[in-house]
Amino acid sequence: MGSQFNPAVQRRLMREVAALRSDPPEGVRVVVDDENVTNLVGIIQGPENTPYEGGYFRVKFQFTDEFPAAPPKCWFTTKLFHPNVSRAGEICVNTLKKDWLPTHTLAHILTVVKCLLIYPNPESALDDDAGKLLLENYDDYCARARIVTQVHATPKTRPAEFDESKRESSTPPSTSTARASAETENVPAPSSAASSSKGIATSTATIPLQQSTNAPAPAPAAGTEVVVAKTIGVKRPATTTIDKRKKALKRL
């Protein structure tokens, strides 16, 4: 952990990283240096039906001691062809400038940048060539952006951060604990799946109790034949009920 950094900034980032890891927005992940939480990189999956589909774009963050009063600096380290991204990777988005609020989170920033890949704004271009081509010939713009994406942003295998099993196993214990606590607080009642399982267990548990009446019983005393006949007569509806419950369980 970087000891030279404002502890309040570090605590804020640790909370945000934990929240982002436990419940990441669609197509957004984060990579953090465990020794220095301010050394942080976001990964954005190229949105579907855009020239960036299939690509994974890394966004580097740089924080100051004024964060979150002041926004972090962000830039793409992955090359892409986009009117609102300079050749050096600088990102033109108001969220990181005049529209910045201290309540904005890392997840919010990365989601806004992802939306920029879906809705480019050629009117405020940092890459004049991309902005001009987008306005003049959208198909040519898409073709060029797609080529750059395939060359510079499309890995042979998807990043490990997007592998759910690996993401869960690589989550730090403190993050897992925080996530478990949050889930416990936010879900006071059992889920529908849990309720269904509980119902099944209860129904199944009642079956042996009813079937146990079929166990051999002591021979009845003389004069009790009528009582035994009544007991046998009661067994048939119970068996029918059991069969119905078994059929219902099979349907589940």
Secondary structure, DSSP 8 states (H G I E B T S, - for coil): --TTS-HHHHHHHHHHHHHHHHS--TTEEEEEETTEEEEEEEEEE--TTSTTTT-EEEEEEE--TTTTTS--EEEESS----TTB-TT-BB--GGGTTT--TT--HHHHHHHHHHHHHS--GGG-SSHHHHHHHHH-HHHHHHHHHHHHHHHT--SS--GGG-HHHHHHTS-HHHHHHHHHHHHHH--S--HHHHHHHHHHHHHHHHHHHHGGGS------TT-HHHHHHHHHHHHHHHHHHHHHHHHHHH-
